[in-house]
Amino acid sequence: MAGMNHTDADLITRIVHHDYIPPAGFAALQPGVYKASTVIFPNVAALRTREWKDKSSYTYGLHGTPTTFTLEERLCMLEGGLQCVLQPSGLAAIANVALALLETGDEVLLPDNVYGPSQALANGELARFGIRHGLYDPLDKADLAARITPATRLVWLEAPGSVTMEFPDLCGQVRICRARGVVTALDNTWGAGLAFAPFDLTGDGSRSLGVDISAHALTKFPSGNGDVLMGSVITRDPELHMKIKLTHMRLGLGVAGNDAEAVLRALPSIGLRYRAHDAAARQLALWLQQQPAIAQVLHPALAGSPGHAHWQALCGADTAARGAAAGLFSVIIDARYTQSQVDAFCDGLRLFKIGYSWGGPMSLVMPYHLASMRLRPAPHLKPGTLVRFFIGLEAVPDLQQDLQQALERSFAAD
């Protein structure tokens, strides 16, 4: 400690070991933010007896802090689960489930409209581990039933499907898997715990029919600002939860305290935001249906959209959700227009920004190449180029005007 006198050393030591403890009883609207890698034990006995697998105590930052425990419990309340494991992203949640439940020789089934990175995981790491995967038609329960084999251990469900927005008979799918003893995992990012209850699909409070696992990209609606990457895996079965939690620990997955705080701050407004996104999206989707350049609008809440009847049955007015739907939909631009024209349309939008993800205050647009995404025929989709919209919190007339000017510039009548 050259150049440091005894008084300086003593001062630094006292700063590091300062023993002031603020008074108890502080209460505020938002929970405190606890950030730690190291957690201090009061004595060796506590070190040896504390349990990290539940929320009875604290052992290490990766295993939980008061901030992350609070977020987990609030997410369980949102989705109707009992246990929650936080993840660094939505894709991490999907990977955690797969690695916890599957081993060499097993098979996982994915809907043909599955979230792209989920299929990439199956084609990559899972295939290298000797885990097979198959694709089923999300609109055909018989196809799902026919593809379940004795090796099938996990079926992923999407309601609605990624990008093309087909809404499946989720209750029927779960019944098929339950009858065959296969675990079901739902990507519940679109529903967000608000459109329907994943663990109580009958809506009668009996929980007689529900998925086994709900995976959620908290990056979207729970965060609400497009500035946090986080996911969750929620269950009701303790044994299933522990399999996921042990793999989570062995992979060293964790989330930052400030990110957990950001989601906690946004959660109280999630219902208001979800309804606002939904109402604006439906208004614009209906308007786009009338535009000559648009061959098809894909929105589960719109009559004629693939799977609309299933959405109506699960999320319609007879349920507590009263017809909820996320502010997300796709359109197919008529096949007579070229890819360059579609690209010019996306580039020509002023308020809609080009970017992945969704759930924040800003409206987004994203063109997709369907031929590279779908391996099976999709006769319910009209020919053309698919463009997905997320409707943010801007004024609807402004967004409609923006769409109008871009449509006129890019698809002017010949």
KEDOPA-700950 format. One line per field, with one value per residue (C-alpha): y, z, x; residue number from 1. Coordinates in Angstrom, 2 decimals, m for minus. Layout:
BEGIN
py: Y	...;
pz: Z	...;
px: X	...;
pos: NUM	...;
***
This chain:
BEGIN
py: 0.00	2.40	6.05	5.36	6.24	4.40	6.90	6.54	2.74	2.88	5.24	2.99	m0.06	1.77	2.83	m0.76	m2.07	0.83	m0.61	1.90	0.24	2.52	2.34	m0.20	0.79	2.61	2.13	3.48	2.79	0.83	m2.04	m1.54	m2.53	m5.09	m5.85	m8.50	m11.26	m12.02	m12.44	m12.09	m14.88	m13.97	m17.11	m20.51	m22.20	m20.00	m20.75	m24.47	m24.43	m21.84	m23.32	m21.69	m23.75	m21.83	m18.29	m18.97	m17.28	m15.76	m17.46	m15.90	m13.24	m15.72	m17.51	m14.45	m11.16	m9.42	m7.59	m10.68	m12.66	m9.87	m9.81	m13.60	m13.56	m10.77	m12.59	m15.74	m13.72	m12.26	m15.64	m17.79	m19.91	m20.91	m20.87	m18.56	m18.59	m15.36	m15.58	m13.20	m13.20	m14.88	m17.16	m18.11	m19.18	m21.45	m22.92	m23.47	m25.49	m27.62	m28.34	m29.16	m31.64	m33.22	m35.70	m37.76	m39.82	m37.55	m35.60	m32.15	m31.00	m27.41	m25.70	m24.90	m21.20	m21.33	m18.42	m18.60	m18.73	m21.61	m23.68	m22.56	m23.94	m27.25	m27.37	m26.44	m27.32	m29.79	m31.71	m31.87	m33.34	m36.08	m34.56	m34.76	m32.31	m32.37	m29.76	m29.98	m28.01	m25.60	m25.44	m29.23	m31.08	m34.41	m33.65	m32.91	m36.13	m38.15	m36.76	m37.58	m40.68	m42.63	m40.45	m37.16	m35.49	m31.88	m29.98	m26.24	m24.26	m20.74	m18.72	m17.11	m18.27	m16.14	m13.67	m15.36	m15.06	m18.27	m18.92	m22.64	m24.65	m24.36	m26.28	m29.13	m29.24	m29.40	m32.19	m34.26	m33.85	m34.53	m37.76	m38.89	m37.84	m35.18	m31.91	m28.75	m25.45	m22.29	m19.20	m16.78	m13.52	m12.43	m13.20	m11.70	m13.23	m10.83	m12.27	m15.64	m17.58	m20.22	m22.42	m22.10	m22.37	m23.18	m19.85	m21.33	m21.11	m24.89	m25.11	m28.41	m27.62	m25.69	m25.80	m27.23	m24.39	m20.76	m19.08	m15.31	m12.75	m10.02	m7.94	m7.15	m6.03	m6.49	m4.24	m1.96	0.36	m1.61	m1.25	m4.51	m8.07	m10.62	m13.75	m16.00	m19.64	m20.17	m23.48	m24.88	m28.31	m28.28	m31.21	m29.63	m26.30	m27.90	m29.54	m26.15	m24.37	m26.84	m26.49	m22.72	m22.86	m25.11	m22.82	m19.80	m17.80	m14.59	m11.11	m7.72	m5.92	m2.74	m4.71	m6.43	m2.99	m1.73	m4.55	m4.04	m0.37	m1.18	m4.00	m1.83	m0.24	m3.41	m3.77	m0.19	m0.42	m3.81	m2.52	0.65	m1.27	m3.68	m1.01	0.93	m2.22	m3.37	0.03	0.11	m3.55	m2.95	0.10	m1.81	m4.49	m1.87	m0.88	m2.28	m3.21	m5.47	m9.02	m10.29	m9.05	m11.57	m10.58	m13.23	m10.90	m10.17	m12.43	m14.44	m14.49	m18.04	m19.44	m16.54	m18.90	m20.39	m16.90	m16.05	m19.18	m18.60	m14.82	m13.63	m11.66	m14.62	m14.57	m12.13	m10.91	m9.63	m10.21	m9.19	m9.28	m7.87	m4.85	m7.04	m8.11	m8.90	m8.11	m9.80	m7.31	m8.44	m10.63	m8.21	m5.96	m6.67	m7.10	m3.79	m2.06	m3.66	m2.60	0.94	0.90	m0.05	2.52	5.17	4.97	7.87	6.96	3.18	2.26	m0.86	m3.07	m6.48	m7.14	m5.20	m4.19	m0.67	2.76	3.10	1.49	m0.96	m2.56	m5.64	m7.37	m11.16	m13.73	m16.41	m19.00	m19.23	m19.53	m22.12	m25.67	m26.91	m25.66	m22.89	m22.66	m20.27	m17.61	m15.66	m15.16	m12.07	m10.53	m10.51	m7.39	m7.37	m4.33	m3.59	m0.66	1.54	4.33	7.07	8.69	6.41	9.16	9.94	6.29	5.91	8.97	7.56	4.25	6.07	8.14	5.13	3.02	5.74	6.28	2.61	1.02	3.75	2.48	1.44;
pz: 0.00	m1.03	m0.87	1.52	5.19	8.06	8.39	4.70	4.98	8.07	6.35	3.29	5.48	7.44	4.19	2.94	6.28	7.21	9.53	9.16	8.59	7.57	9.73	8.88	7.79	4.54	2.05	m1.47	m4.64	m6.23	m4.62	m3.86	m6.31	m4.92	m6.99	m5.92	m7.02	m3.52	m0.80	2.79	5.29	9.00	10.03	8.81	10.04	7.73	4.87	5.35	5.89	3.48	0.53	m2.89	m4.61	m3.09	m1.94	1.74	1.80	m0.26	m1.28	m4.47	m6.94	m9.72	m7.40	m6.56	m4.73	m3.17	m6.48	m8.71	m6.22	m6.27	m10.06	m10.24	m7.86	m9.73	m13.04	m11.49	m10.49	m14.01	m15.75	m13.05	m12.34	m9.09	m9.93	m12.15	m13.36	m14.90	m18.07	m19.92	m22.96	m24.42	m26.51	m23.38	m21.85	m24.82	m24.64	m20.87	m21.29	m24.08	m22.27	m19.03	m20.49	m23.54	m23.97	m26.72	m28.55	m27.57	m29.97	m29.75	m31.98	m33.20	m35.06	m38.65	m37.87	m34.92	m33.80	m36.12	m33.49	m31.77	m34.95	m35.37	m31.88	m32.88	m36.12	m34.33	m30.73	m30.19	m33.36	m32.32	m28.97	m30.80	m30.17	m33.16	m34.02	m36.24	m37.55	m37.26	m38.84	m36.12	m37.64	m37.84	m34.53	m36.33	m37.80	m34.34	m32.96	m35.84	m35.35	m31.65	m31.26	m28.25	m28.45	m28.25	m24.91	m25.58	m27.81	m28.32	m28.85	m30.25	m29.98	m32.45	m34.67	m35.24	m38.14	m39.97	m36.90	m37.21	m33.96	m33.12	m31.18	m28.10	m25.84	m28.33	m28.72	m24.96	m24.61	m27.28	m25.60	m22.14	m23.33	m24.72	m21.62	m23.49	m21.85	m23.45	m23.52	m24.76	m26.09	m24.30	m25.38	m27.55	m24.86	m22.10	m19.42	m20.47	m23.59	m21.88	m18.84	m19.99	m16.93	m16.98	m20.62	m19.72	m17.90	m15.08	m12.37	m12.04	m13.78	m15.20	m18.54	m19.01	m20.48	m18.46	m19.16	m20.17	m21.69	m22.00	m23.65	m21.01	m23.58	m25.09	m23.15	m19.55	m20.24	m22.53	m23.59	m25.95	m23.68	m21.70	m22.73	m20.40	m20.37	m17.94	m17.60	m15.45	m14.25	m11.75	m11.24	m8.60	m10.17	m13.61	m12.13	m10.34	m13.55	m15.24	m12.24	m11.88	m15.57	m15.20	m12.36	m14.24	m17.28	m15.09	m16.34	m14.57	m14.97	m13.82	m10.91	m12.90	m15.69	m13.16	m11.75	m15.23	m15.70	m12.20	m12.98	m16.22	m14.97	m13.31	m16.67	m18.79	m18.93	m20.06	m22.65	m23.96	m24.53	m26.19	m28.59	m29.30	m30.08	m32.39	m34.21	m34.93	m36.29	m38.64	m39.64	m40.66	m42.65	m44.41	m45.42	m47.70	m49.45	m52.99	m52.55	m49.58	m50.50	m46.95	m43.36	m40.72	m37.31	m35.03	m33.91	m37.46	m39.04	m41.85	m40.40	m40.03	m36.68	m35.85	m34.46	m32.06	m30.92	m30.40	m28.34	m26.10	m25.93	m26.94	m25.08	m22.98	m21.07	m18.53	m21.15	m23.26	m26.61	m25.97	m28.67	m28.93	m31.14	m33.69	m37.14	m40.61	m44.12	m47.41	m50.17	m53.47	m55.58	m58.51	m56.63	m56.57	m53.55	m54.37	m54.22	m50.87	m49.58	m50.81	m48.93	m45.67	m46.27	m47.06	m43.71	m41.45	m38.10	m38.41	m37.80	m39.18	m36.31	m34.69	m31.52	m30.41	m27.33	m26.89	m27.50	m31.09	m34.11	m36.09	m39.52	m40.74	m44.16	m44.22	m46.89	m46.32	m48.63	m46.38	m43.22	m44.01	m44.98	m45.37	m47.77	m46.32	m48.55	m46.13	m47.01	m50.22	m52.65	m52.09	m49.72	m45.98	m43.88	m40.11	m38.14	m34.45	m33.49	m30.81	m28.75	m31.39	m32.44	m34.84	m37.40	m37.67	m38.24	m40.81	m42.67	m42.67	m44.09	m46.69	m48.04	m48.21	m49.98	m52.54	m53.26	m53.55	m55.07	m57.24	m59.74	m63.07;
px: 0.00	2.75	1.76	m1.11	m0.80	m2.43	m5.23	m6.16	m6.19	m8.35	m10.79	m11.14	m11.68	m14.37	m16.09	m16.13	m17.40	m19.68	m22.30	m25.11	m28.49	m31.36	m34.48	m37.16	m40.63	m39.90	m42.76	m43.15	m45.09	m42.25	m40.30	m36.64	m33.92	m31.48	m28.39	m25.91	m23.65	m22.35	m24.97	m23.73	m24.44	m24.59	m22.72	m21.53	m24.68	m26.74	m24.33	m24.91	m28.66	m30.04	m31.95	m31.62	m34.32	m37.24	m37.87	m37.23	m33.80	m30.98	m27.75	m26.36	m27.41	m28.22	m30.64	m32.69	m32.97	m35.99	m36.44	m36.48	m38.59	m41.17	m41.26	m41.62	m44.58	m46.34	m45.89	m47.36	m50.40	m50.65	m50.65	m52.23	m49.14	m47.48	m43.76	m41.73	m38.14	m36.83	m34.75	m32.40	m34.74	m37.79	m35.59	m33.64	m36.96	m37.65	m34.13	m34.36	m37.55	m36.07	m32.81	m34.61	m37.09	m35.46	m32.61	m31.05	m33.67	m36.57	m38.74	m40.30	m43.17	m43.44	m46.28	m45.42	m45.92	m43.52	m41.35	m38.33	m35.54	m37.35	m37.10	m33.48	m32.78	m34.35	m32.35	m29.13	m28.35	m31.20	m30.34	m26.68	m27.80	m29.72	m33.16	m35.49	m38.24	m41.28	m43.72	m47.49	m50.33	m51.53	m55.03	m55.48	m55.82	m55.82	m52.41	m51.03	m52.49	m51.05	m47.55	m47.24	m45.07	m43.79	m40.65	m42.59	m41.88	m42.82	m45.24	m44.87	m48.06	m48.47	m51.65	m51.55	m48.72	m45.70	m46.03	m48.92	m51.18	m53.25	m55.14	m55.35	m57.89	m55.72	m58.10	m58.29	m54.52	m53.99	m56.55	m54.78	m51.39	m52.76	m54.41	m51.04	m49.06	m47.07	m46.00	m47.37	m45.47	m47.16	m45.45	m47.79	m46.12	m49.08	m51.66	m49.49	m51.70	m54.49	m56.14	m56.74	m55.55	m53.05	m53.54	m57.34	m58.39	m62.00	m62.26	m64.33	m61.69	m61.45	m58.07	m59.30	m57.69	m54.50	m51.03	m48.16	m45.73	m46.17	m43.12	m43.30	m41.02	m41.18	m39.30	m42.71	m45.79	m44.58	m41.57	m43.55	m40.74	m38.53	m35.51	m35.40	m34.55	m36.14	m38.26	m40.07	m41.09	m44.17	m45.61	m48.09	m46.52	m43.71	m41.82	m41.85	m40.79	m37.83	m36.57	m36.59	m35.07	m32.20	m31.30	m31.62	m29.07	m26.65	m26.76	m25.99	m28.96	m29.92	m31.38	m30.12	m31.73	m32.32	m34.01	m36.26	m37.09	m38.02	m40.52	m41.93	m42.46	m44.30	m46.54	m49.21	m50.04	m49.93	m53.72	m54.26	m51.52	m52.68	m56.21	m54.95	m52.69	m55.55	m58.16	m55.85	m54.70	m58.24	m59.20	m56.22	m56.57	m60.19	m59.16	m56.40	m58.89	m60.47	m57.25	m56.86	m53.19	m53.97	m54.94	m55.47	m55.38	m54.28	m55.67	m57.25	m60.04	m61.19	m63.80	m62.31	m58.81	m57.42	m58.54	m60.87	m63.50	m60.94	m59.93	m63.60	m64.16	m61.14	m60.84	m64.31	m66.95	m68.09	m64.82	m63.46	m61.00	m63.94	m62.35	m58.76	m56.11	m52.61	m51.89	m50.17	m51.33	m50.01	m51.14	m50.41	m49.75	m51.15	m48.88	m49.01	m46.62	m42.88	m40.66	m38.99	m42.37	m43.12	m39.72	m40.37	m43.69	m41.95	m39.19	m41.78	m43.53	m42.62	m44.16	m43.79	m40.17	m38.49	m37.41	m37.76	m39.72	m42.81	m44.78	m43.41	m44.95	m43.71	m45.37	m43.23	m43.28	m41.42	m41.52	m41.12	m40.29	m42.91	m41.38	m38.33	m40.44	m43.09	m42.18	m45.76	m48.46	m50.62	m53.69	m55.39	m52.80	m53.30	m50.38	m48.28	m45.75	m46.35	m45.78	m46.30	m47.38	m47.22	m49.42	m47.95	m49.49	m49.51	m52.79	m54.66	m55.45	m51.75	m50.88	m53.64	m52.43	m48.90	m50.13	m52.19	m49.31	m46.97	m49.60	m50.25	m46.56	m45.63	m48.75	m50.20	m52.74	m51.19;
pos: 1	2	3	4	5	6	7	8	9	10	11	12	13	14	15	16	17	18	19	20	21	22	23	24	25	26	27	28	29	30	31	32	33	34	35	36	37	38	39	40	41	42	43	44	45	46	47	48	49	50	51	52	53	54	55	56	57	58	59	60	61	62	63	64	65	66	67	68	69	70	71	72	73	74	75	76	77	78	79	80	81	82	83	84	85	86	87	88	89	90	91	92	93	94	95	96	97	98	99	100	101	102	103	104	105	106	107	108	109	110	111	112	113	114	115	116	117	118	119	120	121	122	123	124	125	126	127	128	129	130	131	132	133	134	135	136	137	138	139	140	141	142	143	144	145	146	147	148	149	150	151	152	153	154	155	156	157	158	159	160	161	162	163	164	165	166	167	168	169	170	171	172	173	174	175	176	177	178	179	180	181	182	183	184	185	186	187	188	189	190	191	192	193	194	195	196	197	198	199	200	201	202	203	204	205	206	207	208	209	210	211	212	213	214	215	216	217	218	219	220	221	222	223	224	225	226	227	228	229	230	231	232	233	234	235	236	237	238	239	240	241	242	243	244	245	246	247	248	249	250	251	252	253	254	255	256	257	258	259	260	261	262	263	264	265	266	267	268	269	270	271	272	273	274	275	276	277	278	279	280	281	282	283	284	285	286	287	288	289	290	291	292	293	294	295	296	297	298	299	300	301	302	303	304	305	306	307	308	309	310	311	312	313	314	315	316	317	318	319	320	321	322	323	324	325	326	327	328	329	330	331	332	333	334	335	336	337	338	339	340	341	342	343	344	345	346	347	348	349	350	351	352	353	354	355	356	357	358	359	360	361	362	363	364	365	366	367	368	369	370	371	372	373	374	375	376	377	378	379	380	381	382	383	384	385	386	387	388	389	390	391	392	393	394	395	396	397	398	399	400	401	402	403	404	405	406	407	408	409	410	411	412	413	414;
***
